[in-house]
C-alpha cells in the first residue's frame, strides 16, 4: 500500500463497545469498515459456549435506518421483496432488497412501530449502497430516511440459558414470540428488544442509544466474561460457525447481486403476486425478474453438504458430480457441534436431492460429500 493510499483510506469505525472488547482481550480485525472482535479465546470454545449456555455479540456495526412519514410503508413495499403492508405493530419481518435483475442488494429485517414508522436493520457492508439506492428510487413519495447507525448501539445475547438472565429484568420479553419486538424502559435505559436470532439458539437483540452503553454494561453485561458467567463475549469467528450450522445465509457468501433469493432458498421472503398496493407503487424493484425466474425454475439451489474426513471446504471451491462441476461452495467450516466438515453450496437443480453423493474439490483432492437438509442443527 502506498503512503498516499494509506493517508486517504478512512480509519475503521469503532462500535460503542470498543473499550469492552479491549478489556476482554479480544483479537480485533477490520470488518466492513469497522474494528470488530474476531475472537476472545478461541472460535471453538466460544461456539460451544453459545450452544451450551449463552454469548454476547456486539452487532453495532450493522446498519439501522429509520423510515418515518406518510409514505414510509409504501416506499418499503417498493424496495423490499416481502410485503410490508399488513405487518402488525411490534412485528419484525425478514426481507431482501433486490436489483432490477432479481439479484440481492442485501438481506434485511424490517421492524414496524406504526403505519408511518419503521426501522430497517441491514448488513454493515451494504449500508451506504442501500442509502444510495433508496435515494435513487424514492420518487415523489413523502417520508424521511434517518441513518441511526452511529447514534445507536446493538447487541445480541444468544443461547439456551439467556432467558434466565432476561427474566430477572423483564417478565414481558421472555413471552415475546419469534420475530416480534417491544420497546422497554429499564429504569432510565430505553431499549428496543427483538427476538429474531442468527445462531439457531434462543435469545434477544437489543438496540440502545450510543450514550447508554455504559449503563447497559452495568445492568445487562455486569457478569459477562467472568469464569462462571452464563453469558460470555463472542467474536465474529464463532458467529460465522454458529450461523452456518443454523443454515442461515450470509451476504457475500450465499447472497450477492448475481444470486437471486429463490436460488438461495428464500422464497418465503419474496411476495411474487401483485396486490392492490403493488398496482399503485408498480411492484417492488426486481419483482418482474423474480417472477420470470420462478416460472422457469431457479437455475441453482442452495444445499447443505456433509463431508467425510476432516478437511474443511471454503467459499469458491467446486462441487463435483463424477467428473462434472455442478456447483460451488458458498460457506464451509469444521462444525464444532457435529465434529465434521459442513458447507453450503449453490448447485444445479439436478444435484440438490437430499442424500445425493457429490464431492468437493479441496485443493485438487475430491473429498466425498452428501447433500443434507438445512439447517444442519435442528433445535426444539
C-alpha positions as CSV (number, residue, x, y, z in Angstrom):
1,X,0.0,0.0,0.0
2,X,1.4,3.4,-1.0
3,X,1.8,6.2,1.5
4,X,-0.9,8.2,-0.4
5,X,-3.4,5.3,-0.3
6,X,-2.8,4.8,3.5
7,X,-3.2,8.5,4.1
8,X,-6.5,8.7,2.3
9,X,-8.1,5.5,3.4
10,X,-10.7,6.2,6.1
11,X,-9.9,4.8,9.6
12,X,-12.3,1.9,10.5
13,X,-15.2,2.9,12.7
14,X,-15.4,1.8,16.3
15,X,-18.5,0.5,18.0
16,X,-19.6,1.9,21.3
17,X,-18.4,-1.4,22.9
18,X,-14.8,-1.0,21.6
19,X,-13.4,-0.5,25.1
20,X,-15.2,-3.6,26.3
21,X,-13.5,-5.7,23.6
22,X,-10.1,-4.4,24.6
23,X,-10.7,-5.0,28.3
24,X,-11.6,-8.6,27.4
25,X,-8.5,-9.0,25.3
26,X,-10.3,-9.5,22.0
27,X,-8.3,-10.1,18.8
28,X,-9.5,-7.1,16.8
29,X,-9.8,-7.1,13.0
30,X,-11.2,-4.7,10.4
31,X,-14.6,-5.9,9.1
32,X,-16.9,-4.0,6.7
33,X,-15.2,-0.7,7.7
34,X,-15.4,-1.4,11.5
35,X,-13.0,-2.5,14.1
36,X,-14.6,-5.8,15.4
37,X,-13.6,-8.7,17.7
38,X,-12.7,-11.8,15.8
39,X,-12.3,-13.9,18.9
40,X,-11.6,-13.6,22.6
41,X,-10.4,-17.1,23.4
42,X,-10.9,-19.5,20.5
43,X,-13.6,-19.9,17.9
44,X,-14.5,-23.5,19.1
45,X,-14.6,-22.5,22.7
46,X,-16.8,-19.5,22.0
47,X,-19.1,-21.5,19.7
48,X,-19.6,-24.2,22.4
49,X,-20.3,-21.5,25.0
50,X,-23.2,-20.3,22.9
51,X,-24.6,-23.8,22.3
52,X,-24.5,-24.8,26.0
53,X,-25.1,-21.5,27.8
54,X,-25.0,-18.1,26.2
55,X,-23.0,-15.5,24.4
56,X,-22.9,-11.7,24.0
57,X,-22.3,-10.4,20.4
58,X,-21.6,-6.8,19.6
59,X,-23.6,-6.2,16.3
60,X,-23.4,-2.4,16.4
61,X,-21.7,-2.4,13.0
62,X,-25.0,-3.5,11.4
63,X,-27.0,-0.6,9.8
64,X,-30.0,0.8,11.5
65,X,-32.1,3.0,9.2
66,X,-35.4,4.6,10.3
67,X,-38.2,5.4,7.9
68,X,-41.0,7.8,9.1
69,X,-43.8,9.7,7.3
70,X,-46.9,9.3,5.3
71,X,-45.4,7.1,2.6
72,X,-42.8,5.2,4.6
73,X,-44.7,1.9,4.3
74,X,-45.4,2.3,0.6
75,X,-41.7,3.0,0.0
76,X,-40.6,-0.1,1.8
77,X,-43.0,-2.1,-0.3
78,X,-41.3,-0.6,-3.3
79,X,-37.8,-1.7,-2.2
80,X,-38.4,-4.9,-0.2
81,X,-39.3,-8.3,-1.7
82,X,-41.6,-9.3,1.2
83,X,-44.8,-7.4,1.6
84,X,-44.6,-4.8,4.4
85,X,-48.3,-4.0,4.1
86,X,-50.2,-6.0,6.7
87,X,-47.4,-6.1,9.3
88,X,-48.5,-5.5,12.8
89,X,-47.1,-3.1,15.3
90,X,-44.2,-4.8,17.2
91,X,-43.6,-7.2,14.3
92,X,-40.2,-7.9,12.6
93,X,-40.1,-9.3,9.1
94,X,-37.1,-10.8,7.2
95,X,-36.9,-9.5,3.7
96,X,-34.5,-8.7,0.8
97,X,-33.7,-5.7,-1.3
98,X,-33.0,-6.6,-4.9
99,X,-31.7,-5.1,-8.1
100,X,-33.7,-5.0,-11.3
101,X,-32.3,-8.4,-12.4
102,X,-33.5,-10.0,-9.2
103,X,-30.0,-10.2,-7.6
104,X,-29.8,-9.4,-3.9
105,X,-28.5,-6.0,-2.8
106,X,-28.9,-7.0,0.8
107,X,-31.0,-9.1,3.2
108,X,-32.7,-7.0,5.9
109,X,-35.0,-7.1,8.9
110,X,-37.9,-4.6,9.0
111,X,-39.4,-3.5,12.3
112,X,-42.9,-1.9,12.3
113,X,-43.6,0.6,15.1
114,X,-46.6,2.1,13.4
115,X,-48.1,2.5,9.9
116,X,-45.8,5.5,9.3
117,X,-42.7,4.4,11.3
118,X,-40.3,1.6,10.5
119,X,-36.8,0.5,11.3
120,X,-34.6,-1.5,8.9
121,X,-31.5,-3.5,10.1
122,X,-29.1,-4.2,7.3
123,X,-25.6,-5.5,6.8
124,X,-22.7,-3.2,7.6
125,X,-21.0,-3.6,4.2
126,X,-24.2,-2.7,2.4
127,X,-25.5,0.3,4.4
128,X,-24.0,3.0,2.1
129,X,-25.1,1.1,-1.0
130,X,-28.7,0.9,0.2
131,X,-28.9,4.5,1.2
132,X,-27.8,5.4,-2.4
133,X,-30.3,3.0,-3.8
134,X,-33.1,4.4,-1.6
135,X,-32.4,8.0,-2.7
136,X,-32.5,6.9,-6.4
137,X,-35.9,5.1,-6.3
138,X,-37.9,7.1,-3.7
139,X,-39.6,9.2,-6.4
140,X,-42.3,11.5,-5.1
141,X,-43.1,9.5,-2.0
142,X,-43.2,11.6,1.2
143,X,-41.2,10.2,4.1
144,X,-38.0,10.7,5.9
145,X,-34.9,8.4,6.0
146,X,-32.6,8.7,9.0
147,X,-29.4,6.6,9.3
148,X,-29.2,6.0,13.1
149,X,-26.3,3.5,12.9
150,X,-23.6,5.6,14.6
151,X,-26.0,7.2,17.1
152,X,-27.1,3.8,18.5
153,X,-25.6,0.5,19.6
154,X,-26.9,-3.0,19.0
155,X,-26.1,-6.2,20.9
156,X,-27.3,-9.8,20.7
157,X,-27.5,-12.2,23.6
158,X,-28.0,-15.8,22.3
159,X,-28.0,-19.2,24.0
160,X,-30.3,-21.7,25.8
161,X,-29.8,-20.1,29.2
162,X,-30.1,-16.5,28.1
163,X,-33.8,-16.2,29.2
164,X,-32.6,-17.0,32.8
165,X,-31.0,-13.5,32.8
166,X,-33.6,-11.7,30.8
167,X,-36.5,-13.0,33.0
168,X,-34.8,-11.3,36.0
169,X,-35.0,-8.0,34.2
170,X,-38.3,-8.3,32.4
171,X,-41.4,-10.5,32.5
172,X,-42.6,-9.4,29.1
173,X,-39.5,-10.1,27.0
174,X,-39.4,-13.9,27.6
175,X,-43.0,-14.1,26.4
176,X,-42.2,-12.4,23.0
177,X,-42.9,-14.6,20.0
178,X,-40.3,-15.1,17.3
179,X,-39.9,-12.1,15.1
180,X,-41.6,-9.7,17.5
181,X,-40.1,-6.7,19.4
182,X,-41.0,-4.5,22.2
183,X,-39.8,-1.1,23.5
184,X,-38.8,-1.3,27.1
185,X,-37.6,1.2,29.8
186,X,-35.4,-0.5,32.3
187,X,-35.1,2.4,34.8
188,X,-33.6,5.1,32.6
189,X,-32.3,2.6,30.0
190,X,-34.6,2.8,26.9
191,X,-34.3,-0.3,24.7
192,X,-35.8,-1.9,21.6
193,X,-35.7,-5.7,22.3
194,X,-36.4,-8.1,19.5
195,X,-36.4,-11.9,19.2
196,X,-35.0,-12.9,15.8
197,X,-31.6,-14.6,16.2
198,X,-28.8,-15.7,13.9
199,X,-27.3,-18.6,15.7
200,X,-30.1,-21.2,15.9
201,X,-30.4,-20.5,19.6
202,X,-33.0,-18.6,21.6
203,X,-32.1,-15.1,22.6
204,X,-32.7,-11.4,22.0
205,X,-31.3,-8.4,20.2
206,X,-31.2,-5.0,21.9
207,X,-30.9,-1.6,20.4
208,X,-30.0,1.3,22.7
209,X,-28.7,4.9,22.3
210,X,-24.9,5.2,22.0
211,X,-24.7,7.2,25.2
212,X,-26.5,4.4,27.1
213,X,-23.8,1.8,26.6
214,X,-22.1,2.4,29.9
215,X,-25.4,1.9,31.7
216,X,-26.2,-1.2,29.6
217,X,-22.8,-2.7,30.6
218,X,-23.7,-2.2,34.3
219,X,-27.3,-3.5,34.0
220,X,-27.1,-6.2,31.3
221,X,-23.5,-7.2,31.0
222,X,-22.2,-7.0,34.5
223,X,-21.1,-10.6,34.8
224,X,-20.2,-11.2,31.1
225,X,-16.7,-12.7,30.8
226,X,-16.4,-13.9,34.4
227,X,-15.4,-17.6,34.9
228,X,-18.9,-18.8,35.9
229,X,-20.9,-16.4,33.8
230,X,-23.9,-17.7,31.9
231,X,-23.1,-15.3,29.0
232,X,-19.6,-14.6,27.7
233,X,-18.3,-12.4,24.8
234,X,-18.3,-14.0,21.4
235,X,-16.4,-12.8,18.3
236,X,-17.1,-12.8,14.5
237,X,-15.4,-16.2,14.1
238,X,-17.9,-18.2,16.2
239,X,-20.8,-16.1,14.9
240,X,-20.0,-17.4,11.5
241,X,-19.7,-21.1,12.5
242,X,-23.0,-20.8,14.5
243,X,-25.0,-19.3,11.7
244,X,-23.6,-21.9,9.3
245,X,-24.8,-24.7,11.5
246,X,-28.1,-23.0,11.6
247,X,-28.2,-22.8,7.8
248,X,-28.6,-19.1,7.7
249,X,-27.3,-17.1,4.6
250,X,-24.5,-14.5,4.9
251,X,-24.3,-11.7,2.4
252,X,-21.2,-12.0,0.2
253,X,-21.4,-15.8,0.5
254,X,-24.9,-17.3,-0.1
255,X,-26.3,-13.9,-1.3
256,X,-25.0,-11.2,-3.7
257,X,-26.0,-9.1,-6.6
258,X,-25.8,-12.1,-9.0
259,X,-27.7,-14.5,-6.8
260,X,-31.5,-14.4,-6.7
261,X,-33.3,-15.2,-3.4
262,X,-35.2,-18.1,-5.0
263,X,-32.0,-19.9,-5.8
264,X,-30.9,-19.2,-2.2
265,X,-33.9,-20.9,-0.7
266,X,-35.6,-17.7,0.4
267,X,-38.9,-17.9,-1.5
268,X,-40.7,-17.4,1.8
269,X,-39.3,-13.8,1.9
270,X,-40.5,-12.9,-1.7
271,X,-44.0,-11.8,-2.4
272,X,-44.4,-12.5,-6.2
273,X,-48.1,-11.9,-6.6
274,X,-49.2,-8.3,-7.3
275,X,-51.7,-7.0,-4.8
276,X,-53.8,-3.8,-4.8
277,X,-50.9,-1.8,-3.3
278,X,-48.4,-3.1,-5.9
279,X,-50.6,-1.6,-8.7
280,X,-50.1,1.8,-7.0
281,X,-46.4,1.5,-6.5
282,X,-45.6,-0.6,-9.5
283,X,-44.4,-3.6,-7.5
284,X,-41.0,-3.9,-5.9
285,X,-37.7,-3.5,-7.6
286,X,-36.8,-6.8,-9.2
287,X,-40.3,-8.3,-8.9
288,X,-40.8,-9.0,-12.6
289,X,-37.3,-10.6,-12.9
290,X,-38.1,-12.9,-10.0
291,X,-41.4,-13.9,-11.4
292,X,-39.7,-15.0,-14.6
293,X,-37.1,-16.9,-12.6
294,X,-39.9,-18.6,-10.6
295,X,-41.8,-19.5,-13.8
296,X,-38.7,-21.1,-15.4
297,X,-37.4,-22.6,-12.1
298,X,-34.3,-21.2,-10.3
299,X,-31.1,-22.1,-12.1
300,X,-29.4,-23.1,-8.9
301,X,-30.3,-24.4,-5.5
302,X,-28.8,-23.8,-2.1
303,X,-28.0,-27.1,-0.3
304,X,-26.2,-28.3,2.7
305,X,-23.2,-30.6,2.4
306,X,-21.8,-33.1,4.9
307,X,-18.2,-34.1,4.2
308,X,-16.2,-37.1,5.1
309,X,-12.8,-36.7,6.6
310,X,-11.5,-33.6,8.4
311,X,-10.7,-31.1,5.6
312,X,-13.0,-28.1,5.7
313,X,-14.3,-26.7,2.4
314,X,-14.1,-23.0,1.7
315,X,-16.0,-20.5,-0.4
316,X,-15.3,-20.8,-4.1
317,X,-14.4,-24.5,-4.1
318,X,-16.0,-26.5,-6.9
319,X,-18.7,-29.1,-6.2
320,X,-18.4,-32.1,-8.5
321,X,-20.8,-34.9,-9.6
322,X,-18.5,-37.5,-11.1
323,X,-16.2,-35.6,-13.4
324,X,-18.5,-32.7,-13.9
325,X,-18.7,-29.4,-12.0
326,X,-22.2,-28.9,-10.7
327,X,-21.8,-26.0,-8.3
328,X,-19.7,-24.0,-5.9
329,X,-19.3,-23.8,-2.1
330,X,-20.6,-20.6,-0.6
331,X,-19.6,-21.2,3.0
332,X,-17.8,-24.0,4.9
333,X,-16.2,-24.9,8.2
334,X,-15.5,-27.8,10.6
335,X,-18.7,-27.9,12.6
336,X,-17.8,-27.7,16.4
337,X,-21.2,-29.3,17.3
338,X,-21.3,-32.1,14.7
339,X,-17.5,-32.5,14.7
340,X,-17.3,-32.9,11.0
341,X,-16.9,-30.6,8.0
342,X,-20.1,-28.9,6.7
343,X,-20.8,-26.5,3.9
344,X,-23.5,-24.7,2.0
345,X,-23.3,-24.6,-1.8
346,X,-25.2,-23.4,-4.8
347,X,-25.6,-26.3,-7.2
348,X,-27.6,-27.3,-10.3
349,X,-31.1,-28.5,-9.5
350,X,-30.2,-32.0,-10.6
351,X,-27.6,-32.2,-7.8
352,X,-29.8,-30.9,-5.0
353,X,-31.5,-34.0,-3.7
354,X,-31.0,-34.8,0.0
355,X,-28.8,-37.9,0.3
356,X,-27.2,-37.4,-3.1
357,X,-23.5,-38.2,-3.3
358,X,-21.2,-35.4,-4.5
359,X,-17.6,-34.3,-3.9
360,X,-15.8,-31.0,-3.2
361,X,-12.6,-30.2,-4.8
362,X,-10.3,-29.2,-1.9
363,X,-7.0,-28.1,-3.4
364,X,-7.1,-30.9,-6.1
365,X,-8.4,-33.6,-3.8
366,X,-12.0,-34.7,-4.3
367,X,-13.5,-35.1,-0.9
368,X,-16.8,-37.1,-0.7
369,X,-19.8,-35.1,0.4
370,X,-23.5,-35.9,0.9
371,X,-26.3,-33.4,0.2
372,X,-28.0,-32.6,3.6
373,X,-31.2,-30.8,4.5
374,X,-30.8,-27.3,6.0
375,X,-30.4,-26.4,8.8
376,X,-27.7,-28.8,9.9
377,X,-28.6,-28.2,13.5
378,X,-32.3,-28.6,14.4
379,X,-33.3,-27.1,17.7
380,X,-36.6,-27.7,19.5
